[in-house]
Amino acid sequence: MTALTRLTIAEARAGLAKKEFSARELARAFTAAVERAKPLNAFITETPEKALEMADASDARRARGEALPLDGIPLGIKDLFCTKGILTTAGSHILDGFHPPYESTVTQKLWDAGAVCLGKLNMDEFAMGSSNTTSYYGPVESPWRRPGDNRPLVPGGSSGGSAAAVAARAVMAATGTDTGGSIRQPAGFCGIVGMKPTYGRCSRWGIVAFASSLDQAGPMTRTVRDAAIMLGVMAGHDPKDSTSAPLPVPDFEKALTGDVRGLKVGIPREYRVDGMPAEIERLWAEGVEWLKAAGAQPVEISLKMTKYALPTYYIIAPAEASSNLARYDGVRFGLRVEEGQSLDDMYEATRAAGFGAEVKRRIMIGTYVLSAGYYDAYYLKAQRVRKLIANDFKAAFEHCDVILTPTAPSAAFAIGEKSDDPIAMYLNDVFTVPVNLAGLPGLSVPAGLSSEGLPLGLQVIGRAFDEETVLRVGEVIEKAAAFTAEPAFTAG
């Protein structure tokens, strides 16, 4: 029998139903894999006892004939999701000791569906980063290596712990969040599937906020089918989140028919950026050919406002972060540094000690663009450009059903390689950021290897709330690519 840690969600679900193994056996296999994965630093908090307790409850339900949709499936949770009674840090020193008295809506849905919690996954501090090197708990290492080069590589960010753990078989799947590409870019770097749903498809309640108009939770899995299964549980209207869409949740798994005949696939000419490696161009062209062979029709489209997406994002996101992170003051929860004589002294000392350099940088940028005299010149103008970017996509979807692009402009790079140049780091999100600004669904599928033997992904973008078509097209690419490469390090 296949090692339990090698199973996909769909395979594990079938094996559990046939009683080939128990949820406890599955949980024990994965808690051991989590232990073996320690060199990657993918976890902040491990919960092996809780995992076995949840697995036993799952086995008891199955014995009673009351199995739930994700019963016994072991998951890792990005440490941005509040988990009741379990340390939740958002990768930041300022949330030291914070054990939420409540559960995020998304994780509650997963537990209500019978999933098992393996622990909380490392991430860029407050989800700010594209490399998972800004965490207070240290960088996450990708399980991949360049052949003949043992320098540790970044797993991408901010959901780098999630991507690394899934790729290394330390978890069966994981949750991530995506503000400007933080699910899709690490999925591309680590050779896994990452789904950013439409803004409003999954509740944001109980997720530590970075940029409230951009943040969206989604699944990170080994296959497109697993992403469809997990998204079906995570999605749904939540009255506690005013931005949650009051729409029914489709059966995403049923949408995976493999039939894309007659679908029009948009190829945006503006996504051919200066300096993009030729191998990414070739993979993109190959993806077009795969879809043509399956009966889809490629059409060239224009997304002319794309060149303004990154500067627009890096005004809006820091502005919202500046506002959201004002609540961390040392008074109510987390870190408190008692220095000086006044309350203001305590605020300053706590925030100075509690926030890392990247978070401070973005708070300062955000505070600046929201300040009197600059609000109109920067923030208001960025909001107008954001509308134009959304209009671009709306116009493009009059001519196509989905859009196909690369996930990232490069493969993974070595830890520390771009740390001195924030702009170079921000450019990692050039293909993913426009999707967040427009609130659309996007899916990264592993499609090939770079000349250095590292994963490269293709991104499928769809109309708002049409995750079904995105997943259907993604699965066709997945089957055509037949990506079976494995990282240098696996825990299971």
C-alpha positions as CSV (number, residue, x, y, z in Angstrom):
1,M,0.0,0.0,0.0
2,T,1.1,3.6,-0.7
3,A,2.7,5.2,2.4
4,L,-0.1,7.1,4.1
5,T,1.8,10.4,3.8
6,R,1.9,10.1,0.0
7,L,-1.9,10.0,-0.3
8,T,-3.9,12.9,-1.7
9,I,-7.1,14.0,0.1
10,A,-9.2,12.1,-2.5
11,E,-7.2,8.9,-2.0
12,A,-7.2,9.1,1.8
13,R,-10.9,9.8,1.8
14,A,-11.5,6.6,-0.3
15,G,-9.1,4.6,1.9
16,L,-10.8,5.7,5.1
17,A,-14.2,4.8,3.7
18,K,-13.0,1.3,2.8
19,K,-11.4,0.9,6.3
20,E,-8.0,0.3,4.8
21,F,-6.6,2.4,7.6
22,S,-8.0,4.5,10.4
23,A,-7.9,8.2,11.0
24,R,-5.6,7.6,14.0
25,E,-3.1,5.7,11.8
26,L,-3.2,8.6,9.3
27,A,-2.7,11.1,12.1
28,R,0.2,9.2,13.6
29,A,1.9,9.0,10.2
30,F,1.6,12.7,9.7
31,T,2.6,13.7,13.2
32,A,5.8,11.7,12.6
33,A,6.2,13.5,9.3
34,V,5.8,16.8,11.0
35,E,8.6,15.9,13.4
36,R,10.9,14.8,10.5
37,A,10.2,18.1,8.7
38,K,11.7,20.2,11.5
39,P,14.7,21.3,9.4
40,L,12.3,23.2,7.1
41,N,11.0,25.3,10.0
42,A,7.6,25.1,8.4
43,F,5.7,25.0,11.7
44,I,5.4,27.5,14.5
45,T,3.2,25.4,16.7
46,E,2.7,21.6,16.5
47,T,-0.4,20.0,17.9
48,P,0.2,16.2,17.9
49,E,-2.0,15.4,20.9
50,K,-4.9,17.4,19.5
51,A,-4.4,15.7,16.1
52,L,-4.8,12.2,17.7
53,E,-7.8,13.4,19.8
54,M,-9.5,14.7,16.6
55,A,-8.6,11.5,14.7
56,D,-10.1,9.3,17.4
57,A,-13.3,11.4,17.3
58,S,-13.3,10.9,13.5
59,D,-12.9,7.1,13.8
60,A,-15.8,7.1,16.3
61,R,-18.1,9.0,13.9
62,R,-17.2,6.6,11.0
63,A,-17.9,3.6,13.2
64,R,-21.4,5.0,13.9
65,G,-21.9,5.6,10.1
66,E,-21.8,9.4,10.5
67,A,-18.6,10.2,8.5
68,L,-18.2,13.8,7.5
69,P,-16.8,15.2,4.2
70,L,-13.2,15.7,5.4
71,D,-13.3,13.1,8.2
72,G,-9.8,12.2,9.3
73,I,-7.9,14.4,6.8
74,P,-4.8,15.9,8.5
75,L,-4.2,19.5,7.7
76,G,-1.8,22.3,8.6
77,I,-3.2,25.8,9.3
78,K,-1.4,29.0,8.4
79,D,-0.7,30.9,11.6
80,L,-2.9,33.8,10.4
81,F,-6.1,31.9,11.2
82,C,-7.2,32.2,14.8
83,T,-7.5,28.8,16.4
84,K,-9.3,28.6,19.8
85,G,-6.8,27.9,22.6
86,I,-3.9,27.4,20.2
87,L,-1.1,29.9,20.0
88,T,-1.7,32.3,17.0
89,T,1.1,34.6,16.1
90,A,0.8,35.8,12.5
91,G,4.6,35.2,12.4
92,S,5.1,38.2,14.7
93,H,6.7,38.9,18.1
94,I,3.9,41.3,18.9
95,L,1.4,38.4,19.2
96,D,3.6,36.4,21.6
97,G,1.4,34.4,24.0
98,F,-1.9,35.1,22.1
99,H,-4.3,32.1,22.5
100,P,-7.5,33.2,20.8
101,P,-10.7,32.5,22.7
102,Y,-12.5,31.9,19.4
103,E,-12.1,30.0,16.1
104,S,-11.9,31.5,12.6
105,T,-14.9,30.7,10.4
106,V,-12.7,28.9,7.9
107,T,-11.0,26.6,10.4
108,Q,-14.3,26.0,12.2
109,K,-15.8,24.8,8.9
110,L,-12.8,22.5,8.4
111,W,-13.2,21.0,11.9
112,D,-17.0,20.7,11.5
113,A,-16.2,18.7,8.4
114,G,-14.0,16.3,10.4
115,A,-10.5,17.5,9.4
116,V,-7.6,17.0,11.9
117,C,-5.3,19.8,13.0
118,L,-1.5,19.0,12.8
119,G,-0.5,22.5,13.9
120,K,0.1,26.1,12.9
121,L,2.4,26.9,9.9
122,N,5.1,29.5,9.6
123,M,4.6,32.6,7.4
124,D,5.9,36.0,6.6
125,E,5.1,38.4,9.5
126,F,1.5,39.6,9.2
127,A,1.5,38.0,5.7
128,M,3.9,40.7,4.4
129,G,6.4,39.1,2.1
130,S,7.1,36.9,-0.9
131,S,9.8,34.7,0.5
132,N,8.8,33.6,4.0
133,T,12.0,35.3,5.4
134,T,10.3,38.0,7.5
135,S,8.8,35.7,10.2
136,Y,9.9,36.4,13.8
137,Y,10.3,32.6,14.0
138,G,12.9,32.5,11.3
139,P,12.8,31.7,7.6
140,V,11.1,28.7,6.1
141,E,13.3,26.6,3.8
142,S,11.9,25.1,0.6
143,P,12.2,21.3,0.4
144,W,13.6,21.9,-3.1
145,R,17.2,22.4,-4.0
146,R,19.1,23.2,-7.2
147,P,21.0,20.1,-8.3
148,G,24.6,20.5,-7.1
149,D,23.8,23.6,-5.0
150,N,22.9,23.0,-1.4
151,R,22.0,26.7,-0.6
152,P,18.5,26.8,1.0
153,L,15.8,28.3,-1.2
154,V,12.8,30.4,-0.3
155,P,9.4,28.6,-0.5
156,G,7.7,31.8,-1.5
157,G,5.4,33.8,0.7
158,S,3.6,34.7,2.7
159,S,2.1,31.2,2.9
160,G,5.6,29.6,2.7
161,G,5.2,27.3,5.6
162,S,2.0,25.9,4.1
163,A,3.6,25.4,0.7
164,A,6.8,23.8,2.1
165,A,4.8,21.5,4.4
166,V,2.5,20.3,1.6
167,A,5.4,19.8,-0.9
168,A,7.4,17.9,1.7
169,R,4.5,15.6,2.5
170,A,4.4,16.8,6.2
171,V,0.7,17.7,5.8
172,M,-1.9,16.4,3.4
173,A,-3.0,19.9,2.6
174,A,-3.0,23.3,4.2
175,T,-4.8,26.6,4.4
176,G,-3.2,29.8,3.0
177,T,-4.2,33.4,2.6
178,D,-3.6,35.5,-0.6
179,T,-3.4,39.3,-0.5
180,G,-1.2,39.8,-3.5
181,G,-0.3,36.3,-4.5
182,S,0.6,34.7,-1.2
183,I,-1.1,31.4,-2.0
184,R,-0.3,31.1,-5.7
185,Q,3.4,32.3,-5.7
186,P,4.6,29.9,-3.0
187,A,2.5,27.1,-4.7
188,G,4.4,27.9,-7.9
189,F,7.8,27.9,-6.1
190,C,7.1,24.6,-4.3
191,G,5.4,22.6,-7.1
192,I,2.0,22.3,-5.5
193,V,-1.6,23.6,-6.3
194,G,-2.7,26.9,-4.8
195,M,-6.2,28.3,-5.1
196,K,-7.1,32.0,-4.4
197,P,-10.9,32.1,-4.5
198,T,-13.0,35.1,-5.5
199,Y,-12.9,37.9,-2.8
200,G,-15.9,37.1,-0.5
201,R,-16.1,33.4,-1.3
202,C,-14.4,32.4,2.0
203,S,-15.1,34.3,5.2
204,R,-12.3,36.5,6.6
205,W,-13.7,36.4,10.1
206,G,-11.0,35.3,12.6
207,I,-8.2,35.7,10.1
208,V,-5.6,38.3,11.3
209,A,-6.0,41.2,8.9
210,F,-3.3,42.6,6.6
211,A,-5.2,44.4,3.9
212,S,-8.9,43.9,4.4
213,S,-10.1,44.6,0.8
214,L,-7.5,42.2,-0.7
215,D,-7.1,39.3,1.8
216,Q,-8.7,36.0,0.9
217,A,-8.3,32.4,2.3
218,G,-7.8,29.4,0.1
219,P,-6.5,25.8,0.0
220,M,-3.0,24.6,-0.8
221,T,-2.9,21.0,-1.9
222,R,-1.1,18.4,-4.0
223,T,-3.8,18.2,-6.7
224,V,-6.5,20.3,-8.3
225,R,-9.1,17.7,-7.1
226,D,-7.9,18.1,-3.5
227,A,-8.2,21.9,-3.9
228,A,-11.8,21.5,-5.1
229,I,-12.7,19.2,-2.2
230,M,-11.1,21.6,0.4
231,L,-12.6,24.7,-1.1
232,G,-16.1,23.2,-1.0
233,V,-15.7,23.0,2.8
234,M,-13.9,26.3,3.4
235,A,-16.3,28.5,1.2
236,G,-19.7,29.9,2.2
237,H,-21.5,33.0,3.4
238,D,-20.7,34.1,6.9
239,P,-23.0,36.8,8.6
240,K,-20.0,37.7,10.8
241,D,-18.1,39.0,7.8
242,S,-19.7,41.9,6.0
243,T,-17.6,41.2,2.9
244,S,-18.7,37.6,2.7
245,A,-20.8,36.8,-0.4
246,P,-24.3,35.5,0.3
247,L,-24.1,32.9,-2.5
248,P,-24.6,29.2,-2.5
249,V,-21.4,27.0,-2.7
250,P,-21.3,24.9,-5.8
251,D,-20.0,21.3,-5.9
252,F,-16.5,22.2,-7.1
253,E,-15.4,18.6,-7.3
254,K,-18.3,17.8,-9.6
255,A,-17.1,20.6,-11.9
256,L,-13.9,18.6,-12.8
257,T,-15.3,17.0,-15.9
258,G,-12.1,17.3,-18.0
259,D,-14.1,18.9,-20.8
260,V,-12.8,22.3,-21.9
261,R,-13.9,22.1,-25.6
262,G,-15.1,25.4,-26.9
263,L,-13.7,27.4,-24.0
264,K,-11.8,30.6,-24.9
265,V,-8.5,31.1,-23.1
266,G,-7.3,34.7,-22.9
267,I,-3.5,35.3,-23.3
268,P,-2.7,38.8,-22.1
269,R,0.0,40.4,-24.2
270,E,1.1,42.7,-21.3
271,Y,2.2,39.7,-19.2
272,R,5.3,39.4,-21.3
273,V,7.5,41.5,-19.0
274,D,11.1,42.6,-19.6
275,G,13.7,40.2,-18.3
276,M,11.3,37.3,-17.9
277,P,13.3,34.0,-18.5
278,A,12.8,32.4,-21.9
279,E,11.9,29.1,-20.1
280,I,8.9,30.7,-18.5
281,E,7.7,32.0,-22.0
282,R,8.2,28.5,-23.3
283,L,6.2,26.9,-20.5
284,W,3.4,29.4,-21.0
285,A,3.3,28.6,-24.7
286,E,3.2,24.9,-23.9
287,G,0.3,25.5,-21.6
288,V,-1.6,27.2,-24.4
289,E,-0.9,24.1,-26.6
290,W,-2.1,21.7,-23.9
291,L,-5.4,23.6,-23.8
292,K,-5.7,23.7,-27.6
293,A,-5.1,20.0,-27.8
294,A,-8.0,19.6,-25.3
295,G,-10.3,21.6,-27.5
296,A,-10.0,25.1,-26.0
297,Q,-9.4,28.2,-28.2
298,P,-6.6,30.7,-27.3
299,V,-7.4,34.3,-27.9
300,E,-5.0,37.3,-27.4
301,I,-6.4,39.9,-25.0
302,S,-5.2,43.2,-23.6
303,L,-4.9,44.1,-19.9
304,K,-3.3,47.4,-20.5
305,M,-3.5,48.6,-16.9
306,T,-1.3,45.7,-15.7
307,K,1.8,47.9,-15.6
308,Y,0.1,50.0,-12.9
309,A,-0.9,47.0,-10.7
310,L,2.2,46.7,-8.5
311,P,2.5,50.4,-7.6
312,T,-1.3,50.5,-7.0
313,Y,-1.1,47.5,-4.7
314,Y,1.9,48.9,-2.8
315,I,-0.2,52.0,-2.0
316,I,-3.5,50.3,-1.1
317,A,-2.1,47.3,0.8
318,P,0.2,49.3,3.1
319,A,-2.5,51.9,3.7
320,E,-4.9,49.2,4.9
321,A,-2.1,47.5,6.9
322,S,-1.3,50.8,8.7
323,S,-4.9,51.0,9.8
324,N,-5.3,47.3,10.7
325,L,-2.1,47.1,12.7
326,A,-2.9,50.2,14.8
327,R,-4.7,47.8,17.2
328,Y,-1.4,46.2,18.3
329,D,-0.4,48.5,21.2
330,G,0.5,46.2,24.1
331,V,-2.7,47.0,26.0
332,R,-5.2,44.2,25.2
333,F,-3.2,41.1,24.0
334,G,0.2,39.9,22.9
335,L,3.5,41.6,23.7
336,R,3.8,44.5,26.2
337,V,7.1,46.3,26.7
338,E,6.9,48.5,29.9
339,E,9.3,51.4,29.2
340,G,9.2,55.1,29.9
341,Q,6.7,57.0,32.1
342,S,3.6,57.4,29.9
343,L,1.2,55.2,27.9
344,D,2.6,56.6,24.7
345,D,6.1,55.4,25.8
346,M,4.7,51.9,26.3
347,Y,2.9,52.0,22.9
348,E,6.2,53.0,21.2
349,A,8.4,50.5,23.0
350,T,5.9,47.7,22.3
351,R,5.5,48.4,18.6
352,A,9.3,49.0,18.1
353,A,10.1,45.6,19.7
354,G,7.1,43.7,18.4
355,F,7.2,44.5,14.6
356,G,9.9,43.4,12.2
357,A,11.6,45.6,9.6
358,E,9.2,44.7,6.7
359,V,6.1,45.4,8.7
360,K,7.5,48.7,9.9
361,R,8.3,49.6,6.4
362,R,4.8,49.0,5.2
363,I,3.2,50.7,8.2
364,M,5.3,53.8,7.4
365,I,4.4,53.7,3.7
366,G,0.7,53.3,4.5
367,T,0.7,56.0,7.1
368,Y,2.4,58.4,4.7
369,V,-0.1,57.8,1.8
370,L,-3.0,58.3,4.2
371,S,-1.7,61.5,5.7
372,A,-3.1,64.9,5.1
373,G,-1.8,66.3,1.9
374,Y,-0.9,62.9,0.4
375,Y,-4.3,61.1,0.6
376,D,-5.6,62.5,-2.7
377,A,-2.2,62.3,-4.5
378,Y,-1.6,58.6,-3.6
379,Y,-4.4,56.7,-1.9
380,L,-7.4,58.1,-3.8
381,K,-5.5,57.9,-7.1
382,A,-4.6,54.3,-6.4
383,Q,-8.2,53.4,-5.8
384,R,-9.2,54.9,-9.1
385,V,-6.5,52.9,-10.9
386,R,-7.7,49.8,-9.1
387,K,-11.1,50.3,-10.6
388,L,-9.5,50.6,-14.1
389,I,-7.7,47.4,-13.5
390,A,-10.9,45.6,-12.6
391,N,-12.6,47.1,-15.7
392,D,-9.7,45.7,-17.8
393,F,-10.5,42.2,-16.6
394,K,-14.3,42.8,-17.1
395,A,-13.6,43.8,-20.8
396,A,-11.3,40.9,-21.3
397,F,-13.9,38.4,-20.1
398,E,-16.2,39.6,-22.9
399,H,-13.8,37.7,-25.2
400,C,-12.7,34.8,-23.1
401,D,-13.8,32.4,-20.4
402,V,-10.5,32.1,-18.5
403,I,-7.1,33.8,-18.7
404,L,-3.8,31.8,-18.7
405,T,-0.5,33.4,-17.4
406,P,2.7,32.3,-15.7
407,T,2.4,32.3,-11.9
408,A,5.7,34.0,-11.2
409,P,8.4,35.7,-13.3
410,S,11.1,33.3,-12.0
411,A,11.7,30.0,-10.1
412,A,12.5,30.1,-6.4
413,F,15.7,32.0,-5.3
414,A,18.1,31.4,-2.5
415,I,17.3,32.7,1.0
416,G,18.9,36.2,1.3
417,E,19.4,36.6,-2.4
418,K,17.0,39.6,-2.7
419,S,16.7,40.7,0.9
420,D,18.6,43.9,0.4
421,D,16.3,45.0,-2.5
422,P,12.6,45.3,-1.4
423,I,11.6,46.3,-5.0
424,A,13.1,43.1,-6.5
425,M,11.2,41.2,-3.8
426,Y,7.9,43.0,-4.6
427,L,8.3,42.2,-8.3
428,N,7.7,38.5,-7.5
429,D,4.0,39.3,-7.3
430,V,3.8,41.0,-10.8
431,F,1.5,38.3,-12.2
432,T,-0.6,37.7,-9.1
433,V,-1.3,41.1,-7.7
434,P,-3.8,42.2,-10.5
435,V,-6.1,39.3,-9.6
436,N,-6.4,40.5,-6.0
437,L,-7.0,44.1,-7.0
438,A,-9.9,42.9,-9.2
439,G,-11.2,40.4,-6.6
440,L,-11.1,37.4,-9.1
441,P,-10.3,33.7,-8.5
442,G,-6.8,32.5,-9.5
443,L,-5.3,29.0,-9.5
444,S,-1.6,28.0,-9.7
445,V,-0.8,24.6,-11.1
446,P,2.6,23.0,-11.3
447,A,3.5,22.7,-14.9
448,G,7.2,22.1,-15.4
449,L,10.8,22.5,-14.1
450,S,13.2,25.3,-14.7
451,S,16.7,24.7,-16.3
452,E,17.9,24.5,-12.6
453,G,15.4,21.7,-11.8
454,L,13.0,23.9,-9.8
455,P,9.2,24.0,-10.1
456,L,7.4,26.5,-12.4
457,G,3.6,27.2,-12.3
458,L,0.9,28.3,-14.6
459,Q,-1.9,30.5,-13.4
460,V,-5.6,30.3,-14.4
461,I,-7.7,33.4,-13.8
462,G,-11.5,33.3,-14.0
463,R,-14.6,35.5,-13.7
464,A,-15.8,36.4,-10.2
465,F,-17.4,33.4,-8.5
466,D,-16.6,31.1,-11.4
467,E,-14.1,28.9,-9.5
468,E,-15.7,25.9,-11.2
469,T,-14.3,26.8,-14.7
470,V,-11.0,27.8,-13.2
471,L,-10.6,24.4,-11.5
472,R,-11.8,22.5,-14.6
473,V,-9.2,24.2,-16.8
474,G,-6.6,23.8,-14.1
475,E,-7.1,20.0,-13.9
476,V,-6.7,19.7,-17.7
477,I,-3.4,21.5,-17.4
478,E,-2.4,19.3,-14.5
479,K,-3.1,16.1,-16.5
480,A,-1.3,17.4,-19.5
481,A,1.8,18.6,-17.5
482,A,1.9,15.3,-15.6
483,F,4.2,17.0,-13.0
484,T,5.7,14.2,-10.9
485,A,8.9,15.8,-9.9
486,E,9.6,15.6,-6.1
487,P,11.7,17.9,-3.9
488,A,15.1,16.9,-2.6
489,F,13.6,16.6,0.9
490,T,10.5,14.8,1.8
491,A,9.2,14.0,5.3
492,G,6.9,11.2,4.3
